[in-house]
Amino acid sequence: MAIPHVLAHEHKDNVAVVVVEGVTKGMKLLGVVTADDSTFEVEAKSDVPIGHKVALKNLKKDDTAIKYGEDIGRFVADVEKGGHVHVHNLKTKRW
């Protein structure tokens, strides 16, 4: 298998983590769902640093972000599929 660019943990995750450097706008990203090693593709809509996330579907303001199969926060702005997800558009629900 080729080296993946992004990892999701569960099929219900709507974000995946970038695990390589050099992700640039327009890149076709190979993703792996670690629960069963299945693969998927998503196109990066912008440059995304390693350790940041990409949206796996179109997400709207106030949608819940799911990572590890769990709620990790609330979107504070719309994000298109393949868009960069980080603190500028995702906030914890704790505060």
N, CA, C and O atoms as a GROMACS GRO file, in nm:
protein
  380
    1MET      N    1   0.085  -0.118   0.000
    1MET     CA    2   0.000   0.000   0.000
    1MET      C    3   0.089   0.125   0.000
    1MET      O    4   0.195   0.127   0.063
    2ALA      N    5   0.045   0.226  -0.071
    2ALA     CA    6   0.117   0.354  -0.072
    2ALA      C    7   0.107   0.419   0.066
    2ALA      O    8   0.017   0.388   0.144
    3ILE      N    9   0.197   0.509   0.095
    3ILE     CA   10   0.195   0.580   0.222
    3ILE      C   11   0.078   0.679   0.223
    3ILE      O   12   0.067   0.761   0.132
    4PRO      N   13  -0.009   0.673   0.324
    4PRO     CA   14  -0.124   0.763   0.328
    4PRO      C   15  -0.082   0.906   0.363
    4PRO      O   16   0.019   0.929   0.429
    5HIS      N   17  -0.164   1.001   0.316
    5HIS     CA   18  -0.146   1.142   0.350
    5HIS      C   19  -0.227   1.180   0.473
    5HIS      O   20  -0.185   1.266   0.552
    6VAL      N   21  -0.344   1.116   0.490
    6VAL     CA   22  -0.433   1.148   0.602
    6VAL      C   23  -0.485   1.019   0.665
    6VAL      O   24  -0.496   0.916   0.598
    7LEU      N   25  -0.515   1.028   0.795
    7LEU     CA   26  -0.571   0.914   0.868
    7LEU      C   27  -0.701   0.954   0.936
    7LEU      O   28  -0.710   1.059   1.000
    8ALA      N   29  -0.802   0.869   0.921
    8ALA     CA   30  -0.925   0.877   0.999
    8ALA      C   31  -0.925   0.751   1.086
    8ALA      O   32  -0.867   0.650   1.048
    9HIS      N   33  -0.989   0.757   1.199
    9HIS     CA   34  -0.987   0.642   1.288
    9HIS      C   35  -1.107   0.551   1.272
    9HIS      O   36  -1.095   0.429   1.280
   10GLU      N   37  -1.223   0.611   1.248
   10GLU     CA   38  -1.348   0.537   1.235
   10GLU      C   39  -1.421   0.584   1.109
   10GLU      O   40  -1.398   0.694   1.061
   11HIS      N   41  -1.510   0.500   1.056
   11HIS     CA   42  -1.584   0.538   0.936
   11HIS      C   43  -1.676   0.657   0.960
   11HIS      O   44  -1.707   0.730   0.867
   12LYS      N   45  -1.720   0.677   1.083
   12LYS     CA   46  -1.809   0.790   1.109
   12LYS      C   47  -1.733   0.922   1.129
   12LYS      O   48  -1.796   1.027   1.143
   13ASP      N   49  -1.600   0.920   1.132
   13ASP     CA   50  -1.522   1.044   1.144
   13ASP      C   51  -1.553   1.135   1.024
   13ASP      O   52  -1.566   1.088   0.911
   14ASN      N   53  -1.564   1.263   1.051
   14ASN     CA   54  -1.584   1.359   0.941
   14ASN      C   55  -1.463   1.449   0.921
   14ASN      O   56  -1.466   1.541   0.840
   15VAL      N   57  -1.356   1.422   0.995
   15VAL     CA   58  -1.227   1.488   0.975
   15VAL      C   59  -1.117   1.381   0.979
   15VAL      O   60  -1.132   1.277   1.042
   16ALA      N   61  -1.007   1.409   0.910
   16ALA     CA   62  -0.891   1.319   0.910
   16ALA      C   63  -0.766   1.402   0.933
   16ALA      O   64  -0.762   1.519   0.895
   17VAL      N   65  -0.666   1.344   0.995
   17VAL     CA   66  -0.543   1.413   1.031
   17VAL      C   67  -0.438   1.396   0.922
   17VAL      O   68  -0.414   1.285   0.873
   18VAL      N   69  -0.375   1.506   0.884
   18VAL     CA   70  -0.266   1.504   0.788
   18VAL      C   71  -0.142   1.446   0.858
   18VAL      O   72  -0.102   1.494   0.964
   19VAL      N   73  -0.083   1.343   0.799
   19VAL     CA   74   0.029   1.273   0.863
   19VAL      C   75   0.158   1.282   0.784
   19VAL      O   76   0.254   1.212   0.815
   20VAL      N   77   0.162   1.368   0.682
   20VAL     CA   78   0.284   1.391   0.605
   20VAL      C   79   0.300   1.541   0.583
   20VAL      O   80   0.204   1.617   0.591
   21GLU      N   81   0.422   1.581   0.556
   21GLU     CA   82   0.447   1.722   0.523
   21GLU      C   83   0.425   1.743   0.374
   21GLU      O   84   0.432   1.650   0.294
   22GLY      N   85   0.398   1.868   0.337
   22GLY     CA   86   0.391   1.903   0.196
   22GLY      C   87   0.255   1.890   0.132
   22GLY      O   88   0.246   1.885   0.009
   23VAL      N   89   0.146   1.884   0.210
   23VAL     CA   90   0.013   1.880   0.151
   23VAL      C   91  -0.020   2.018   0.096
   23VAL      O   92  -0.021   2.117   0.170
   24THR      N   93  -0.048   2.024  -0.033
   24THR     CA   94  -0.076   2.151  -0.099
   24THR      C   95  -0.212   2.147  -0.168
   24THR      O   96  -0.266   2.041  -0.199
   25LYS      N   97  -0.265   2.266  -0.191
   25LYS     CA   98  -0.395   2.283  -0.256
   25LYS      C   99  -0.397   2.204  -0.387
   25LYS      O  100  -0.304   2.211  -0.468
   26GLY      N  101  -0.506   2.129  -0.406
   26GLY     CA  102  -0.524   2.052  -0.529
   26GLY      C  103  -0.468   1.911  -0.524
   26GLY      O  104  -0.496   1.831  -0.614
   27MET      N  105  -0.391   1.878  -0.421
   27MET     CA  106  -0.336   1.743  -0.408
   27MET      C  107  -0.447   1.642  -0.384
   27MET      O  108  -0.539   1.667  -0.307
   28LYS      N  109  -0.437   1.527  -0.450
   28LYS     CA  110  -0.526   1.414  -0.420
   28LYS      C  111  -0.463   1.340  -0.302
   28LYS      O  112  -0.351   1.289  -0.312
   29LEU      N  113  -0.534   1.336  -0.192
   29LEU     CA  114  -0.482   1.276  -0.070
   29LEU      C  115  -0.532   1.134  -0.053
   29LEU      O  116  -0.653   1.108  -0.062
   30LEU      N  117  -0.440   1.042  -0.029
   30LEU     CA  118  -0.477   0.904   0.004
   30LEU      C  119  -0.504   0.900   0.154
   30LEU      O  120  -0.421   0.941   0.234
   31GLY      N  121  -0.621   0.850   0.190
   31GLY     CA  122  -0.658   0.836   0.331
   31GLY      C  123  -0.676   0.691   0.368
   31GLY      O  124  -0.709   0.607   0.284
   32VAL      N  125  -0.654   0.663   0.495
   32VAL     CA  126  -0.676   0.529   0.550
   32VAL      C  127  -0.763   0.543   0.674
   32VAL      O  128  -0.739   0.629   0.759
   33VAL      N  129  -0.865   0.456   0.684
   33VAL     CA  130  -0.946   0.443   0.806
   33VAL      C  131  -0.878   0.335   0.889
   33VAL      O  132  -0.878   0.218   0.850
   34THR      N  133  -0.821   0.374   1.002
   34THR     CA  134  -0.739   0.279   1.078
   34THR      C  135  -0.820   0.166   1.142
   34THR      O  136  -0.762   0.063   1.179
   35ALA      N  137  -0.950   0.182   1.156
   35ALA     CA  138  -1.033   0.077   1.216
   35ALA      C  139  -1.027  -0.052   1.135
   35ALA      O  140  -1.035  -0.161   1.191
   36ASP      N  141  -1.012  -0.038   1.000
   36ASP     CA  142  -1.012  -0.158   0.917
   36ASP      C  143  -0.916  -0.150   0.798
   36ASP      O  144  -0.918  -0.235   0.709
   37ASP      N  145  -0.831  -0.047   0.797
   37ASP     CA  146  -0.733  -0.027   0.690
   37ASP      C  147  -0.795  -0.003   0.553
   37ASP      O  148  -0.729  -0.022   0.451
   38SER      N  149  -0.923   0.038   0.549
   38SER     CA  150  -0.982   0.073   0.420
   38SER      C  151  -0.927   0.209   0.376
   38SER      O  152  -0.877   0.286   0.458
   39THR      N  153  -0.936   0.237   0.246
   39THR     CA  154  -0.879   0.360   0.193
   39THR      C  155  -0.986   0.449   0.132
   39THR      O  156  -1.097   0.404   0.101
   40PHE      N  157  -0.952   0.576   0.117
   40PHE     CA  158  -1.038   0.674   0.053
   40PHE      C  159  -0.949   0.783  -0.005
   40PHE      O  160  -0.830   0.789   0.026
   41GLU      N  161  -1.008   0.868  -0.089
   41GLU     CA  162  -0.936   0.984  -0.143
   41GLU      C  163  -1.014   1.110  -0.114
   41GLU      O  164  -1.137   1.109  -0.109
   42VAL      N  165  -0.942   1.218  -0.095
   42VAL     CA  166  -1.002   1.350  -0.080
   42VAL      C  167  -0.904   1.450  -0.139
   42VAL      O  168  -0.782   1.434  -0.126
   43GLU      N  169  -0.955   1.553  -0.204
   43GLU     CA  170  -0.869   1.656  -0.264
   43GLU      C  171  -0.852   1.771  -0.166
   43GLU      O  172  -0.950   1.823  -0.113
   44ALA      N  173  -0.728   1.811  -0.141
   44ALA     CA  174  -0.700   1.923  -0.051
   44ALA      C  175  -0.745   2.053  -0.116
   44ALA      O  176  -0.708   2.082  -0.230
   45LYS      N  177  -0.824   2.131  -0.045
   45LYS     CA  178  -0.873   2.259  -0.096
   45LYS      C  179  -0.780   2.374  -0.063
   45LYS      O  180  -0.799   2.486  -0.110
   46SER      N  181  -0.678   2.346   0.018
   46SER     CA  182  -0.576   2.446   0.052
   46SER      C  183  -0.453   2.371   0.103
   46SER      O  184  -0.458   2.250   0.122
   47ASP      N  185  -0.344   2.444   0.124
   47ASP     CA  186  -0.227   2.385   0.188
   47ASP      C  187  -0.265   2.350   0.332
   47ASP      O  188  -0.333   2.429   0.399
   48VAL      N  189  -0.223   2.234   0.380
   48VAL     CA  190  -0.257   2.191   0.516
   48VAL      C  191  -0.131   2.137   0.582
   48VAL      O  192  -0.070   2.043   0.533
   49PRO      N  193  -0.092   2.198   0.696
   49PRO     CA  194   0.028   2.150   0.767
   49PRO      C  195   0.008   2.012   0.830
   49PRO      O  196  -0.105   1.973   0.862
   50ILE      N  197   0.116   1.940   0.848
   50ILE     CA  198   0.113   1.811   0.917
   50ILE      C  199   0.053   1.833   1.057
   50ILE      O  200   0.082   1.932   1.124
   51GLY      N  201  -0.030   1.739   1.099
   51GLY     CA  202  -0.093   1.746   1.230
   51GLY      C  203  -0.226   1.819   1.231
   51GLY      O  204  -0.302   1.808   1.327
   52HIS      N  205  -0.255   1.894   1.125
   52HIS     CA  206  -0.385   1.960   1.115
   52HIS      C  207  -0.482   1.863   1.049
   52HIS      O  208  -0.443   1.753   1.009
   53LYS      N  209  -0.608   1.902   1.038
   53LYS     CA  210  -0.710   1.813   0.986
   53LYS      C  211  -0.768   1.864   0.855
   53LYS      O  212  -0.757   1.982   0.822
   54VAL      N  213  -0.829   1.772   0.780
   54VAL     CA  214  -0.907   1.806   0.662
   54VAL      C  215  -1.049   1.752   0.681
   54VAL      O  216  -1.070   1.650   0.746
   55ALA      N  217  -1.145   1.824   0.623
   55ALA     CA  218  -1.285   1.781   0.628
   55ALA      C  219  -1.307   1.668   0.528
   55ALA      O  220  -1.258   1.675   0.415
   56LEU      N  221  -1.379   1.565   0.568
   56LEU     CA  222  -1.408   1.452   0.481
   56LEU      C  223  -1.542   1.465   0.410
   56LEU      O  224  -1.577   1.382   0.326
   57LYS      N  225  -1.617   1.569   0.444
   57LYS     CA  226  -1.742   1.601   0.376
   57LYS      C  227  -1.768   1.750   0.398
   57LYS      O  228  -1.701   1.812   0.481
   58ASN      N  229  -1.863   1.805   0.326
   58ASN     CA  230  -1.899   1.945   0.350
   58ASN      C  231  -1.960   1.957   0.488
   58ASN      O  232  -2.052   1.882   0.524
   59LEU      N  233  -1.909   2.052   0.566
   59LEU     CA  234  -1.954   2.071   0.703
   59LEU      C  235  -2.002   2.214   0.720
   59LEU      O  236  -1.944   2.307   0.663
   60LYS      N  237  -2.107   2.232   0.798
   60LYS     CA  238  -2.167   2.364   0.820
   60LYS      C  239  -2.136   2.416   0.959
   60LYS      O  240  -2.107   2.339   1.051
   61LYS      N  241  -2.141   2.547   0.972
   61LYS     CA  242  -2.127   2.610   1.104
   61LYS      C  243  -2.225   2.541   1.199
   61LYS      O  244  -2.340   2.515   1.163
   62ASP      N  245  -2.178   2.512   1.320
   62ASP     CA  246  -2.252   2.444   1.428
   62ASP      C  247  -2.258   2.292   1.414
   62ASP      O  248  -2.310   2.226   1.504
   63ASP      N  249  -2.206   2.235   1.304
   63ASP     CA  250  -2.195   2.089   1.296
   63ASP      C  251  -2.093   2.041   1.399
   63ASP      O  252  -2.006   2.117   1.441
   64THR      N  253  -2.104   1.916   1.437
   64THR     CA  254  -2.011   1.854   1.531
   64THR      C  255  -1.897   1.787   1.453
   64THR      O  256  -1.920   1.717   1.355
   65ALA      N  257  -1.775   1.810   1.498
   65ALA     CA  258  -1.658   1.743   1.442
   65ALA      C  259  -1.643   1.607   1.509
   65ALA      O  260  -1.648   1.596   1.631
   66ILE      N  261  -1.626   1.504   1.427
   66ILE     CA  262  -1.609   1.367   1.479
   66ILE      C  263  -1.471   1.316   1.439
   66ILE      O  264  -1.437   1.310   1.321
   67LYS      N  265  -1.393   1.280   1.541
   67LYS     CA  266  -1.260   1.222   1.524
   67LYS      C  267  -1.247   1.112   1.629
   67LYS      O  268  -1.297   1.127   1.740
   68TYR      N  269  -1.183   1.002   1.596
   68TYR     CA  270  -1.176   0.884   1.684
   68TYR      C  271  -1.316   0.830   1.711
   68TYR      O  272  -1.336   0.758   1.809
   69GLY      N  273  -1.413   0.864   1.625
   69GLY     CA  274  -1.551   0.824   1.648
   69GLY      C  275  -1.618   0.904   1.757
   69GLY      O  276  -1.729   0.871   1.799
   70GLU      N  277  -1.554   1.011   1.804
   70GLU     CA  278  -1.603   1.091   1.917
   70GLU      C  279  -1.618   1.238   1.878
   70GLU      O  280  -1.553   1.287   1.786
   71ASP      N  281  -1.703   1.307   1.950
   71ASP     CA  282  -1.725   1.451   1.936
   71ASP      C  283  -1.600   1.524   1.986
   71ASP      O  284  -1.564   1.512   2.104
   72ILE      N  285  -1.534   1.600   1.898
   72ILE     CA  286  -1.415   1.676   1.941
   72ILE      C  287  -1.438   1.827   1.937
   72ILE      O  288  -1.348   1.904   1.969
   73GLY      N  289  -1.558   1.869   1.897
   73GLY     CA  290  -1.584   2.012   1.895
   73GLY      C  291  -1.693   2.052   1.798
   73GLY      O  292  -1.760   1.968   1.739
   74ARG      N  293  -1.708   2.184   1.783
   74ARG     CA  294  -1.814   2.244   1.701
   74ARG      C  295  -1.750   2.334   1.596
   74ARG      O  296  -1.660   2.413   1.626
   75PHE      N  297  -1.799   2.322   1.474
   75PHE     CA  298  -1.751   2.410   1.368
   75PHE      C  299  -1.809   2.549   1.388
   75PHE      O  300  -1.928   2.565   1.413
   76VAL      N  301  -1.723   2.650   1.377
   76VAL     CA  302  -1.766   2.789   1.391
   76VAL      C  303  -1.772   2.858   1.255
   76VAL      O  304  -1.800   2.977   1.246
   77ALA      N  305  -1.745   2.782   1.149
   77ALA     CA  306  -1.755   2.830   1.012
   77ALA      C  307  -1.777   2.709   0.922
   77ALA      O  308  -1.741   2.597   0.957
   78ASP      N  309  -1.837   2.732   0.806
   78ASP     CA  310  -1.853   2.625   0.708
   78ASP      C  311  -1.716   2.581   0.658
   78ASP      O  312  -1.624   2.663   0.646
   79VAL      N  313  -1.702   2.453   0.628
   79VAL     CA  314  -1.579   2.398   0.572
   79VAL      C  315  -1.619   2.302   0.460
   79VAL      O  316  -1.700   2.212   0.482
   80GLU      N  317  -1.562   2.321   0.341
   80GLU     CA  318  -1.594   2.230   0.232
   80GLU      C  319  -1.510   2.103   0.242
   80GLU      O  320  -1.404   2.102   0.305
   81LYS      N  321  -1.558   1.998   0.179
   81LYS     CA  322  -1.485   1.871   0.176
   81LYS      C  323  -1.343   1.898   0.125
   81LYS      O  324  -1.324   1.962   0.022
   82GLY      N  325  -1.244   1.849   0.199
   82GLY     CA  326  -1.104   1.871   0.165
   82GLY      C  327  -1.046   1.999   0.223
   82GLY      O  328  -0.928   2.027   0.206
   83GLY      N  329  -1.130   2.075   0.294
   83GLY     CA  330  -1.086   2.201   0.353
   83GLY      C  331  -1.004   2.181   0.480
   83GLY      O  332  -1.015   2.079   0.548
   84HIS      N  333  -0.922   2.280   0.509
   84HIS     CA  334  -0.835   2.281   0.627
   84HIS      C  335  -0.921   2.301   0.752
   84HIS      O  336  -0.998   2.396   0.760
   85VAL      N  337  -0.907   2.212   0.848
   85VAL     CA  338  -0.978   2.220   0.976
   85VAL      C  339  -0.876   2.242   1.086
   85VAL      O  340  -0.784   2.162   1.105
   86HIS      N  341  -0.893   2.353   1.160
   86HIS     CA  342  -0.804   2.384   1.271
   86HIS      C  343  -0.874   2.488   1.359
   86HIS      O  344  -0.995   2.505   1.349
   87VAL      N  345  -0.800   2.556   1.443
   87VAL     CA  346  -0.860   2.646   1.542
   87VAL      C  347  -0.935   2.765   1.480
   87VAL      O  348  -1.013   2.830   1.549
   88HIS      N  349  -0.913   2.794   1.353
   88HIS     CA  350  -0.982   2.905   1.288
   88HIS      C  351  -1.127   2.871   1.253
   88HIS      O  352  -1.208   2.961   1.228
   89ASN      N  353  -1.161   2.741   1.251
   89ASN     CA  354  -1.299   2.704   1.218
   89ASN      C  355  -1.355   2.592   1.305
   89ASN      O  356  -1.465   2.542   1.279
   90LEU      N  357  -1.282   2.552   1.407
   90LEU     CA  358  -1.326   2.446   1.498
   90LEU      C  359  -1.293   2.486   1.641
   90LEU      O  360  -1.180   2.522   1.672
   91LYS      N  361  -1.391   2.478   1.727
   91LYS     CA  362  -1.372   2.514   1.868
   91LYS      C  363  -1.424   2.401   1.956
   91LYS      O  364  -1.514   2.327   1.918
   92THR      N  365  -1.366   2.389   2.074
   92THR     CA  366  -1.415   2.293   2.173
   92THR      C  367  -1.553   2.335   2.220
   92THR      O  368  -1.588   2.453   2.213
   93LYS      N  369  -1.631   2.242   2.266
   93LYS     CA  370  -1.763   2.273   2.324
   93LYS      C  371  -1.752   2.298   2.474
   93LYS      O  372  -1.852   2.328   2.539
   94ARG      N  373  -1.633   2.285   2.527
   94ARG     CA  374  -1.615   2.301   2.672
   94ARG      C  375  -1.624   2.444   2.719
   94ARG      O  376  -1.663   2.469   2.833
   95TRP      N  377  -1.590   2.540   2.632
   95TRP     CA  378  -1.594   2.680   2.674
   95TRP      C  379  -1.684   2.759   2.586
   95TRP      O  380  -1.700   2.880   2.606
   0.00000   0.00000   0.00000
